[in-house]
Amino acid sequence: MLVLSRRVDQRIRIGDDIEVVVLGIEGDHVKLGIQAPRHIRVLRHELLVGVQEENRLAAAAAAAPLPIDAVLTTLTTPPAAPAAPAAGDRSPAPAVEVPLSAVMEHRERESERSAVTRLP
């Protein structure tokens, strides 16, 4: 890391087209001006870290599998009385994909729960 001391109105050049200017110093705050081409992103570090964390959390939430029992219960529970569709609305209900193996496992568990033990 290169460490430089600069005073107000002094500049630092990065490459051929990026310039950093010390605009002012107020207590422990330093105001910087950064001149760079539009195709170069200039971001505050704390904002970048915050956005990356939000993206990581959103991706984890989207990738988390739904509990199969909840999905199957939703699929096997009869819907409440549907609301009357708007005039001319012919759009189909959204489809939900559930792997066949998950449906079979669910049916097996349900039949085991409801099986009556018979004595010989």
Number of C-alpha atoms within 10 A of each C-alpha: 3 3 5 6 5 11 11 13 12 11 16 13 12 10 7 7 10 13 14 16 18 17 15 14 12 7 6 5 8 12 12 15 14 16 14 15 10 7 6 10 7 12 8 7 8 9 10 12 11 11 11 12 12 12 12 12 12 11 11 11 10 10 9 8 8 9 8 15 13 10 15 15 11 11 12 9 8 8 8 6 6 6 6 7 9 7 6 6 8 8 7 6 6 6 6 7 7 12 8 9 9 14 14 11 13 16 13 11 11 11 11 10 9 8 9 8 6 5 4 3
